[in-house]
Amino acid sequence: MSKLDGLKPTSTRRVSRGFKRSDFCEQPVPRLEWAAMSTDLAQLASDRYEIADTVHRYAFGLDHGDADSLASAFTEDCIFDFGPAGKKLELDFSKLTGRQAIVDALIPLLGPLDTSHTVSNLQIEISDDSATLYAYVMAQHFMARQGSRRGSENALLMNRYDCELVRDGQKWRFKRVTIDNAWAQGNPEILNALAIQRTLAAKAKRPK
């Protein structure tokens, strides 16, 4: 007689180890809490979009000489500091305070040039109604109507922007803009050259 004879067949029923399906699943989020989370995420996405739109309005205003678009990016008491970049590039550019002063300085300086400002690497941090923005802005500058001419003198700047913004209704606006330079190619002196040309032209128009 075989040793296997007389042994009872082993049951094929699975043995429960005491685990329940819920042990492997996250607990459901209460409906009200989920609604609040969805609202917060939607507001965050909206704020990030509007903050990015602020710097894009700024770039559009510079490239198209559009004073209204440029002004819409700043608070009334905004501080605009190109000093760190100017020092490296040997450009004399004073710190500007106030929306109107900024627009009055930038539009005549850059508006006539063939320019393009490209924004990248945005890092945004939001705290209630204030925010910080760090970004790179690559700015290409040619003298007026020279951008499409082969071999035209130009200044290509990669600048770092360190900004503070505040909420203004549905929009966000710059309260402080500080610009430093990462690298440059070409001749930044064309910016000074334009300023000199405008000064000489203004003097020539004055009655003697």
C-alpha positions in Angstrom: 0.0 0.0 0.0 1.4 3.4 -1.0 2.2 6.0 1.6 -0.1 8.4 -0.2 -3.0 6.1 0.2 -5.4 7.1 2.9 -4.3 10.8 2.9 -7.1 13.2 2.6 -6.9 15.6 -0.3 -5.9 19.1 0.6 -8.6 21.8 0.3 -8.1 24.2 -2.6 -9.9 27.0 -0.8 -7.7 30.1 -0.3 -6.8 30.8 3.3 -7.7 34.4 4.3 -4.8 36.2 5.9 -7.1 38.9 7.3 -6.5 41.6 4.6 -9.4 43.5 3.3 -9.7 45.3 -0.1 -9.8 48.6 1.6 -6.3 48.0 3.1 -4.9 48.4 -0.4 -7.0 51.5 -1.4 -6.8 55.1 -0.4 -9.6 56.3 1.7 -12.1 58.3 -0.4 -11.8 62.1 -0.1 -14.9 63.8 1.3 -16.9 65.5 -1.5 -16.6 69.0 0.1 -12.8 68.6 0.6 -12.4 67.4 -3.0 -14.3 70.5 -4.2 -12.1 72.8 -2.2 -9.0 71.1 -3.6 -10.3 71.5 -7.2 -11.0 75.1 -6.6 -7.5 75.7 -5.1 -5.8 74.0 -8.1 -7.9 76.0 -10.6 -7.0 79.2 -8.9 -3.3 78.3 -8.8 -3.4 77.4 -12.5 -5.2 80.7 -13.3 -2.6 82.7 -11.2 0.3 81.1 -12.9 -1.2 81.8 -16.3 -1.8 85.5 -15.4 1.7 85.9 -14.0 3.2 84.4 -17.2 0.9 86.8 -19.2 2.4 89.7 -17.3 5.9 89.1 -18.6 4.5 88.4 -22.0 2.7 91.7 -22.1 5.9 93.4 -21.0 7.8 91.7 -23.9 5.1 92.5 -26.4 5.2 96.2 -25.3 8.9 96.4 -25.8 9.0 94.6 -29.2 6.1 96.5 -30.7 6.6 99.9 -29.0 3.2 99.5 -27.4 3.1 101.8 -24.4 -0.3 100.6 -23.2 0.7 96.9 -23.2 4.0 97.8 -21.4 2.3 99.9 -18.8 -0.2 97.2 -18.1 2.6 95.0 -16.7 3.6 97.4 -13.9 2.1 98.7 -10.7 2.0 102.4 -10.3 4.9 102.4 -7.9 7.0 99.7 -9.6 10.8 99.7 -9.3 12.7 98.8 -12.5 16.4 98.1 -12.0 18.6 97.2 -15.0 21.7 98.2 -13.0 23.2 94.7 -12.5 23.1 94.0 -16.2 24.1 97.5 -17.2 27.2 97.3 -15.0 28.4 94.1 -16.8 27.5 95.5 -20.3 28.9 99.0 -19.6 25.5 100.6 -20.2 24.5 103.5 -18.1 20.9 102.9 -17.1 19.5 104.5 -14.0 17.0 102.7 -11.6 13.5 103.8 -12.5 10.6 104.2 -10.1 7.0 104.4 -11.1 5.0 103.1 -14.1 5.1 106.2 -16.1 8.8 106.8 -15.6 9.5 103.2 -16.8 7.3 103.5 -19.9 8.7 106.9 -20.7 12.3 105.5 -20.6 11.8 102.1 -22.3 9.6 103.0 -25.2 11.8 105.7 -26.7 14.9 103.5 -26.0 13.8 100.2 -27.4 10.6 101.0 -29.4 12.5 102.2 -32.5 14.8 99.2 -32.6 14.2 95.9 -34.3 13.9 93.7 -31.2 12.6 90.4 -30.0 12.3 89.3 -26.4 11.8 85.6 -25.7 10.8 84.4 -22.2 11.8 81.0 -20.8 12.5 79.0 -17.7 9.8 80.6 -15.6 9.9 79.8 -11.9 6.8 81.1 -10.1 6.1 81.1 -6.3 2.7 82.4 -5.1 1.8 83.5 -1.6 -1.8 84.9 -1.3 -1.8 88.1 -3.3 2.0 88.4 -3.9 4.4 86.3 -6.0 7.9 86.0 -7.2 9.1 85.2 -10.7 12.5 84.1 -11.9 12.9 83.9 -15.7 15.4 84.1 -18.5 14.7 86.6 -21.2 16.7 86.5 -24.4 16.7 89.9 -26.1 17.9 90.5 -29.7 18.5 94.1 -30.8 19.1 95.6 -34.2 19.1 99.2 -35.2 15.8 100.3 -36.7 15.0 98.6 -40.0 18.3 96.7 -39.9 17.1 93.4 -38.4 16.4 91.6 -41.7 19.7 92.8 -43.4 22.4 90.2 -43.5 25.5 91.1 -41.4 23.7 93.9 -39.5 25.3 94.9 -36.2 23.3 93.5 -33.3 23.3 92.9 -29.5 22.0 89.5 -28.3 21.5 89.5 -24.5 20.5 86.6 -22.2 19.2 88.3 -19.1 18.1 86.9 -15.8 14.9 88.5 -14.4 14.2 88.5 -10.6 10.7 90.0 -10.1 8.1 90.6 -7.4 4.4 90.8 -8.4 1.1 91.6 -6.8 -2.4 90.7 -7.6 -4.6 93.5 -9.1 -8.1 92.1 -9.5 -7.8 89.3 -12.1 -4.4 90.5 -13.3 -0.9 90.4 -11.8 1.6 93.3 -12.2 5.3 93.8 -11.5 6.1 95.6 -8.3 9.8 95.1 -8.7 11.9 94.0 -11.7 15.7 93.5 -11.3 17.6 92.4 -14.4 21.1 90.8 -14.5 23.0 89.6 -17.5 24.0 86.0 -18.0 25.9 86.4 -21.3 26.0 88.7 -24.3 27.0 88.5 -28.0 27.4 91.3 -30.4 27.7 95.0 -29.5 25.4 96.3 -26.7 26.7 99.8 -27.5 24.0 100.0 -30.2 21.6 100.7 -27.3 23.8 103.7 -26.3 24.1 104.7 -29.9 20.4 105.0 -30.3 20.2 107.1 -27.1 22.9 109.4 -28.5 21.1 109.7 -31.8 17.9 110.7 -30.2 19.6 113.3 -28.0 21.4 114.8 -31.0 18.1 114.8 -33.0 16.3 116.5 -30.2 19.0 119.2 -29.9 18.9 119.8 -33.7 15.1 120.5 -33.5 15.4 123.1 -30.8 14.9 126.7 -32.1 18.1 128.7 -32.1 
